[in-house]
Amino acid sequence: MTPPPPLNTLSGRVFDERNDTIDFSTGEPVHTHGGTAIDLSSDQAGCPDVYKYAYLMDEGGAKYGKETTPNAFSWAARTDIASLDPNATAYRLRDTAGTILLDWTQTFPDASGIYHIDLHRNGEHPIPQLGTSVDELHLELRLRTTAGNETVLSSCWKNHPMAAPLAISTVRTGQLFGLTLPAKPALAPLMTISSGIAAIELPIVQETAEPVAIALSIPYPTGTISTTAADTHVVTSITPVDFSCDTPSEPVGCKQHAYTKTYPTMTQATNGIWTLAIVDDVSQQTVCTGSLTLDLACTIPARQANEAPHPYRAVLSFSAQKLVEFRPDDYNSSGDYSVGDGTTAAVTKYSGLAPQTDNLTFCSSHRIRQIHGIDYTFCIEHTSYARIVAVDKLTLALDAVPFTLATGESAIAAQPAYVTAAMLALPASTWNAGDAGF
């Protein structure tokens, strides 16, 4: 049985919710409050700091979010002052400048003679500033006798509302690290400065009905990128012909084909472009994009009524416009290409420089015929080629990449306690794309 509060004292206590253990596994945050309770009684010497999640201050509880035990701003009081005017007993809340946040509000004792005061940011007696104001707040309970004598009991605290929690998973490598050159992936976004491919991701799930201001920052990644390119000819078509090589009827004649070149591996510091964005995983739309200094600030929208937890990703994308930096002067475009007619010659897919096909048809099969006892060489087949410069091997070695994350109720505040530095740090990672086989 809970003992009654001391006489003529506002009695209250609350847990600092920075110590909460939060379980996100059910699709909404479940808070277990821990640590030592903060005394908010009126006989305290100072005004203690109190950190509480704003969305848990709603009367009747949060739309999405639970507490294993209540932790409201709640006080109890009883008095032995005689001849009280029951209609004059009231409480109010003001800030440190004296601004009234909730004016005098009547309160009546329960059957045991105890007055109860609960403060909420909404409901019958809403105090929205509870969830937004970082300030020293003062609660006052007025006890007035029928003769007009007043006693005021007061409690104060430094209010620090916190943003609703986001379910944040450990940072991980992205789509880029799953690409392999033998699979002939589409690397055009990697070679396009305005695009890029997701290299690093931080999963974020919005489980609450509260918009959350979020800020992310990443130092510019460092590391090395090693590329080997093959400069070679691949067959694009095979055509039957029939003409004498001694008196050719075509300019191609009976020229033989022989050509291949592989560039040496080039290793250099990562000199591409990095972009940071938050992406909505349902709509695939970009919520916000960071600056060239790889930082961003925006708001994760509230989860809507009857909506499942809403997934987002912070995405760090990489593009390396000079991935094929050793290209000849006459090559000025890079991307994903296919050569080969698919009938007489297999289709070859590659990522690299645009193909060249001019003057690349050769005689690929001959036959000797006797005419009037003299041997003549005839070309009976032409093979056409495309000269390609293709990415053949590719390795990206990144040093460790640490994220910095902060959230706030309406403005950015600090890194939430439920997110650890280890969750935000990607260790040194290597993407070895393998060998395309050129």
C-alpha positions as CSV (number, residue, x, y, z in Angstrom):
1,M,0.0,0.0,0.0
2,T,1.4,3.4,-1.0
3,P,1.9,5.6,2.1
4,P,0.2,9.0,2.1
5,P,2.3,12.1,1.1
6,P,3.7,14.3,3.9
7,L,1.5,17.1,5.2
8,N,1.7,20.4,3.4
9,T,4.1,19.3,0.8
10,L,3.9,18.7,-2.9
11,S,5.2,15.2,-3.3
12,G,6.4,13.8,-6.6
13,R,9.2,12.0,-8.4
14,V,10.0,11.0,-11.9
15,F,12.6,8.9,-13.7
16,D,15.1,10.5,-16.1
17,E,14.2,8.7,-19.3
18,R,17.6,8.9,-20.8
19,N,18.2,5.7,-18.9
20,D,15.3,4.0,-20.6
21,T,15.7,0.5,-22.1
22,I,13.6,0.6,-25.3
23,D,12.3,-2.5,-27.1
24,F,11.3,-1.8,-30.7
25,S,10.5,-5.5,-31.6
26,T,6.7,-5.2,-31.3
27,G,6.4,-2.4,-33.9
28,E,6.1,0.4,-31.4
29,P,8.6,1.5,-28.7
30,V,8.2,-0.1,-25.3
31,H,10.0,1.9,-22.6
32,T,11.3,0.4,-19.3
33,H,12.3,3.3,-17.1
34,G,15.5,2.7,-15.1
35,G,18.0,4.5,-12.9
36,T,17.3,6.5,-9.8
37,A,14.0,8.5,-9.5
38,I,14.4,12.3,-9.3
39,D,12.7,13.9,-6.4
40,L,10.3,16.7,-7.4
41,S,8.9,17.4,-4.0
42,S,8.4,21.0,-2.9
43,D,10.9,20.8,-0.1
44,Q,13.9,20.3,-2.5
45,A,16.6,23.0,-2.5
46,G,17.0,23.3,-6.2
47,C,15.4,22.6,-9.6
48,P,16.7,19.3,-10.9
49,D,17.2,18.5,-14.6
50,V,14.5,16.2,-16.0
51,Y,14.8,14.5,-19.4
52,K,11.6,13.0,-20.7
53,Y,10.2,11.8,-24.0
54,A,7.7,14.4,-25.1
55,Y,5.4,11.8,-26.8
56,L,5.0,10.0,-23.6
57,M,3.4,13.1,-22.0
58,D,0.1,12.7,-23.7
59,E,-3.0,12.2,-21.5
60,G,-4.1,8.6,-22.1
61,G,-0.7,7.5,-23.5
62,A,1.0,7.7,-26.8
63,K,-0.7,6.6,-30.0
64,Y,2.2,4.3,-30.8
65,G,4.4,3.7,-27.8
66,K,4.1,2.1,-24.3
67,E,5.7,2.2,-20.8
68,T,6.0,-0.9,-18.7
69,T,5.4,1.4,-15.7
70,P,3.9,5.0,-15.7
71,N,6.4,7.9,-15.4
72,A,4.1,11.0,-15.7
73,F,4.7,14.4,-14.2
74,S,2.5,13.6,-11.2
75,W,2.3,15.0,-7.7
76,A,0.2,14.3,-4.5
77,A,-0.5,16.6,-1.6
78,R,-2.5,16.7,1.6
79,T,-2.9,19.4,4.2
80,D,-4.1,20.0,7.8
81,I,-4.8,23.6,7.2
82,A,-8.2,24.3,8.7
83,S,-11.1,26.1,7.1
84,L,-10.0,25.7,3.5
85,D,-12.1,27.2,0.7
86,P,-12.7,24.2,-1.5
87,N,-13.3,26.3,-4.5
88,A,-10.0,28.2,-4.2
89,T,-7.7,25.2,-4.1
90,A,-5.9,25.3,-7.5
91,Y,-2.6,24.7,-9.3
92,R,-0.8,26.4,-12.1
93,L,2.4,26.1,-14.1
94,R,4.7,28.9,-15.2
95,D,8.1,29.2,-16.7
96,T,11.2,30.9,-15.3
97,A,10.3,34.2,-16.8
98,G,6.9,34.1,-15.2
99,T,4.9,33.3,-18.3
100,I,1.8,31.3,-17.4
101,L,1.7,28.0,-19.2
102,L,-1.4,26.7,-17.4
103,D,-3.4,29.2,-15.3
104,W,-5.0,28.4,-12.0
105,T,-6.9,25.2,-12.4
106,Q,-9.2,23.9,-9.6
107,T,-8.4,20.6,-7.9
108,F,-10.3,18.7,-5.3
109,P,-9.2,16.0,-2.9
110,D,-10.1,12.3,-3.3
111,A,-11.9,10.3,-0.7
112,S,-8.7,10.1,1.4
113,G,-8.2,13.8,1.4
114,I,-5.3,13.7,-1.1
115,Y,-5.0,16.2,-4.0
116,H,-3.6,14.7,-7.2
117,I,-1.9,16.8,-10.0
118,D,-1.0,15.4,-13.3
119,L,0.5,17.5,-16.1
120,H,0.2,16.5,-19.8
121,R,1.0,18.2,-23.1
122,N,-2.6,17.6,-24.3
123,G,-6.0,16.6,-23.0
124,E,-8.4,18.3,-20.6
125,H,-5.7,20.8,-19.4
126,P,-3.1,20.9,-22.2
127,I,0.3,22.3,-21.7
128,P,2.0,21.9,-25.1
129,Q,5.2,23.6,-23.9
130,L,5.9,20.6,-21.7
131,G,6.9,18.8,-24.9
132,T,8.7,21.7,-26.5
133,S,10.2,24.1,-24.0
134,V,13.7,23.6,-22.6
135,D,13.3,25.9,-19.5
136,E,12.9,25.9,-15.8
137,L,9.3,25.2,-14.9
138,H,7.4,25.9,-11.7
139,L,4.4,24.1,-10.4
140,E,2.4,25.9,-7.7
141,L,-0.5,24.6,-5.6
142,R,-2.6,27.3,-3.9
143,L,-4.3,26.5,-0.6
144,R,-6.6,29.4,0.5
145,T,-8.7,29.5,3.8
146,T,-12.2,30.9,4.0
147,A,-10.6,33.9,5.7
148,G,-8.5,34.6,2.6
149,N,-5.1,33.4,3.9
150,E,-3.0,31.6,1.3
151,T,-0.3,28.9,1.4
152,V,1.4,28.1,-1.9
153,L,3.4,24.9,-2.3
154,S,5.7,24.8,-5.2
155,S,8.0,22.4,-7.1
156,C,10.4,23.2,-9.9
157,W,12.6,21.4,-12.5
158,K,14.6,22.1,-15.6
159,N,12.6,20.7,-18.4
160,H,14.3,18.8,-21.2
161,P,11.8,17.2,-23.7
162,M,13.3,14.6,-25.9
163,A,12.3,13.5,-29.4
164,A,10.4,10.3,-29.9
165,P,12.8,7.4,-30.4
166,L,13.5,6.0,-33.9
167,A,14.3,2.3,-34.4
168,I,17.9,2.6,-35.7
169,S,19.9,-0.4,-36.8
170,T,23.6,-0.8,-37.1
171,V,25.2,0.9,-40.1
172,R,25.9,-1.5,-42.9
173,T,27.4,-1.7,-46.4
174,G,25.0,-1.0,-49.3
175,Q,24.2,-2.1,-52.8
176,L,27.6,-1.4,-54.1
177,F,29.2,-4.1,-52.0
178,G,26.9,-6.7,-53.5
179,L,27.9,-6.0,-57.2
180,T,30.3,-8.4,-59.0
181,L,31.9,-7.9,-62.3
182,P,31.4,-11.5,-63.5
183,A,27.7,-10.8,-63.2
184,K,28.1,-7.9,-65.6
185,P,26.4,-5.4,-63.3
186,A,25.2,-2.0,-64.4
187,L,28.0,0.3,-63.2
188,A,26.8,3.4,-65.1
189,P,25.5,5.1,-61.9
190,L,28.9,4.5,-60.3
191,M,30.5,6.4,-63.2
192,T,27.9,9.2,-63.2
193,I,28.6,12.1,-60.9
194,S,24.9,13.0,-60.6
195,S,23.9,9.5,-59.6
196,G,26.1,7.1,-57.7
197,I,25.4,3.7,-56.0
198,A,24.6,3.2,-52.3
199,A,27.8,2.3,-50.6
200,I,26.8,2.6,-46.9
201,E,23.4,2.6,-45.3
202,L,21.9,3.3,-41.9
203,P,18.4,1.7,-41.5
204,I,15.9,3.9,-39.7
205,V,12.3,2.9,-38.8
206,Q,9.6,5.4,-37.7
207,E,7.4,3.5,-35.2
208,T,5.8,6.5,-33.5
209,A,3.1,9.1,-34.5
210,E,5.6,11.9,-33.9
211,P,7.7,13.8,-36.4
212,V,11.3,13.7,-35.4
213,A,14.0,16.2,-36.4
214,I,17.2,14.4,-37.3
215,A,20.7,15.5,-38.2
216,L,23.4,13.3,-39.7
217,S,27.0,14.0,-40.4
218,I,29.8,11.9,-41.9
219,P,33.5,12.9,-42.5
220,Y,34.5,12.6,-46.1
221,P,35.4,8.9,-46.6
222,T,39.0,7.9,-47.3
223,G,40.5,4.9,-48.8
224,T,41.8,3.5,-52.2
225,I,40.2,2.4,-55.4
226,S,42.0,-0.1,-57.7
227,T,40.9,-0.6,-61.3
228,T,42.1,-2.8,-64.1
229,A,40.7,-2.2,-67.5
230,A,40.9,-4.4,-70.6
231,D,41.2,-2.7,-74.0
232,T,40.1,-5.4,-76.4
233,H,38.0,-6.4,-79.4
234,V,34.9,-8.5,-79.1
235,V,32.9,-10.1,-82.0
236,T,29.7,-8.3,-82.9
237,S,28.6,-10.2,-86.0
238,I,29.7,-12.9,-88.5
239,T,28.7,-12.6,-92.2
240,P,29.2,-15.1,-95.1
241,V,31.1,-13.6,-98.1
242,D,32.8,-15.0,-101.2
243,F,35.5,-13.1,-103.0
244,S,39.1,-13.6,-104.1
245,C,41.8,-12.2,-101.9
246,D,44.0,-11.6,-104.9
247,T,41.4,-9.3,-106.5
248,P,39.2,-8.3,-103.5
249,S,35.8,-6.9,-104.3
250,E,35.5,-5.2,-100.9
251,P,37.8,-2.8,-99.1
252,V,38.2,-5.2,-96.2
253,G,40.0,-7.6,-98.4
254,C,41.5,-10.5,-96.5
255,K,43.0,-8.6,-93.6
256,Q,43.5,-10.8,-90.5
257,H,42.5,-9.7,-87.0
258,A,44.8,-9.6,-84.0
259,Y,44.3,-7.1,-81.1
260,T,44.2,-7.0,-77.4
261,K,45.6,-4.8,-74.6
262,T,45.1,-4.8,-70.9
263,Y,45.9,-1.7,-68.9
264,P,47.9,-2.2,-65.7
265,T,46.1,-1.9,-62.4
266,M,45.7,1.7,-61.3
267,T,45.4,2.3,-57.5
268,Q,44.6,5.8,-56.2
269,A,42.9,7.5,-53.4
270,T,39.1,7.5,-53.7
271,N,38.6,10.6,-55.7
272,G,34.9,10.2,-56.5
273,I,31.8,12.1,-55.3
274,W,30.0,11.1,-52.1
275,T,26.4,12.1,-51.4
276,L,24.3,11.7,-48.3
277,A,20.5,11.4,-48.3
278,I,17.6,9.9,-46.4
279,V,15.3,7.8,-48.5
280,D,11.7,6.6,-47.8
281,D,11.9,2.8,-48.3
282,V,8.1,2.7,-49.1
283,S,7.8,5.4,-51.7
284,Q,11.5,5.3,-52.7
285,Q,11.5,9.1,-52.6
286,T,14.3,11.1,-51.2
287,V,13.3,12.9,-48.0
288,C,16.3,15.1,-47.8
289,T,19.8,15.4,-49.3
290,G,23.0,16.5,-47.6
291,S,25.5,19.1,-48.6
292,L,28.9,18.6,-50.1
293,T,30.2,18.4,-46.5
294,L,28.2,15.3,-46.0
295,D,25.7,16.6,-43.4
296,L,22.0,17.0,-43.4
297,A,19.1,18.0,-41.2
298,C,15.5,17.3,-41.9
299,T,12.4,15.8,-40.3
300,I,11.3,12.2,-40.4
301,P,7.4,12.4,-40.8
302,A,5.1,10.9,-38.2
303,R,3.8,7.4,-38.7
304,Q,0.2,7.7,-39.9
305,A,-2.9,6.1,-38.3
306,N,-3.3,2.5,-39.2
307,E,0.1,2.5,-40.9
308,A,2.8,-0.1,-40.3
309,P,6.1,1.0,-38.9
310,H,7.6,3.2,-41.7
311,P,11.2,2.3,-42.9
312,Y,13.7,4.8,-44.1
313,R,17.4,4.6,-44.9
314,A,20.2,7.1,-44.6
315,V,22.2,6.4,-47.7
316,L,25.8,7.4,-48.5
317,S,26.2,7.0,-52.3
318,F,29.5,6.9,-54.2
319,S,30.3,7.9,-57.8
320,A,33.7,7.7,-59.5
321,Q,33.5,9.7,-62.7
322,K,37.2,8.8,-63.5
323,L,36.8,5.1,-62.8
324,V,38.4,4.5,-66.3
325,E,40.8,7.3,-66.0
326,F,43.4,5.8,-68.4
327,R,41.1,6.0,-71.5
328,P,42.5,7.2,-74.8
329,D,41.8,10.8,-75.8
330,D,39.2,9.8,-78.3
331,Y,37.1,8.1,-75.7
332,N,34.9,10.6,-73.8
333,S,31.9,8.8,-72.5
334,S,31.5,6.0,-70.0
335,G,28.6,3.8,-69.0
336,D,27.0,0.4,-69.5
337,Y,27.0,-1.1,-73.1
338,S,26.1,-4.2,-75.0
339,V,27.7,-5.3,-78.3
340,G,27.0,-8.3,-80.4
341,D,23.9,-9.1,-82.6
342,G,22.8,-12.0,-80.5
343,T,22.4,-14.2,-83.6
344,T,25.8,-14.8,-85.2
345,A,27.7,-13.4,-82.2
346,A,26.9,-13.6,-78.5
347,V,25.9,-10.4,-76.7
348,T,28.7,-9.0,-74.6
349,K,27.8,-6.7,-71.7
350,Y,30.3,-4.5,-70.1
351,S,30.9,-1.3,-68.1
352,G,33.4,1.1,-69.4
353,L,33.9,3.4,-72.4
354,A,31.7,3.6,-75.4
355,P,32.5,1.0,-78.1
356,Q,34.3,1.8,-81.4
357,T,33.2,-0.1,-84.5
358,D,34.6,1.8,-87.5
359,N,37.0,-0.2,-89.7
360,L,36.9,-3.3,-87.5
361,T,35.7,-5.9,-90.0
362,F,38.2,-8.6,-90.9
363,C,38.3,-11.8,-93.0
364,S,38.0,-14.7,-90.6
365,S,37.8,-17.8,-92.8
366,H,39.5,-18.7,-96.1
367,R,39.3,-21.3,-98.8
368,I,41.7,-22.3,-101.6
369,R,40.3,-22.8,-105.0
370,Q,42.0,-24.0,-108.2
371,I,41.1,-22.0,-111.3
372,H,42.8,-23.1,-114.5
373,G,45.3,-25.0,-112.4
374,I,46.2,-22.0,-110.3
375,D,45.5,-21.8,-106.5
376,Y,43.5,-18.8,-105.4
377,T,42.7,-17.7,-101.9
378,F,39.1,-16.7,-101.2
379,C,37.6,-15.1,-98.2
380,I,34.3,-16.8,-97.2
381,E,33.5,-15.2,-93.9
382,H,33.8,-11.7,-92.4
383,T,33.8,-11.1,-88.7
384,S,33.1,-7.6,-87.3
385,Y,34.4,-6.4,-84.0
386,A,33.9,-3.7,-81.5
387,R,36.8,-2.2,-79.6
388,I,35.9,-1.8,-76.0
389,V,37.6,-0.5,-72.9
390,A,35.9,-2.4,-70.1
391,V,36.3,-2.5,-66.3
392,D,37.9,-5.9,-65.8
393,K,38.8,-5.8,-62.1
394,L,37.8,-3.4,-59.4
395,T,38.5,-3.1,-55.6
396,L,37.4,-0.3,-53.3
397,A,39.0,-0.3,-49.8
398,L,37.4,2.1,-47.4
399,D,38.8,3.2,-44.1
400,A,36.3,3.2,-41.1
401,V,33.4,5.5,-41.6
402,P,31.7,7.0,-38.4
403,F,28.3,8.6,-38.5
404,T,27.2,11.3,-36.1
405,L,23.5,11.4,-35.4
406,A,21.3,13.7,-33.3
407,T,17.5,14.0,-32.9
408,G,15.2,16.6,-31.4
409,E,11.5,17.3,-30.7
410,S,11.4,20.3,-33.0
411,A,15.0,21.2,-33.3
412,I,18.2,19.1,-33.2
413,A,19.3,18.3,-29.7
414,A,21.7,15.5,-29.1
415,Q,22.6,11.9,-29.9
416,P,19.9,9.8,-28.2
417,A,21.1,7.5,-25.5
418,Y,19.5,4.4,-27.1
419,V,21.9,4.7,-30.1
420,T,25.5,3.7,-29.4
421,A,28.7,4.9,-31.1
422,A,29.3,1.3,-32.2
423,M,25.9,1.3,-34.1
424,L,27.0,4.3,-36.1
425,A,30.5,3.2,-37.0
426,L,31.2,1.2,-40.2
427,P,34.6,-0.6,-39.8
428,A,37.1,-0.6,-42.6
429,S,35.5,-2.4,-45.5
430,T,36.6,-3.7,-48.9
431,W,34.5,-4.3,-52.0
432,N,36.3,-6.7,-54.3
433,A,34.1,-6.8,-57.5
434,G,36.1,-9.8,-58.9
435,D,37.2,-10.3,-62.5
436,A,34.9,-9.6,-65.5
437,G,36.9,-12.0,-67.6
438,F,38.0,-9.8,-70.5
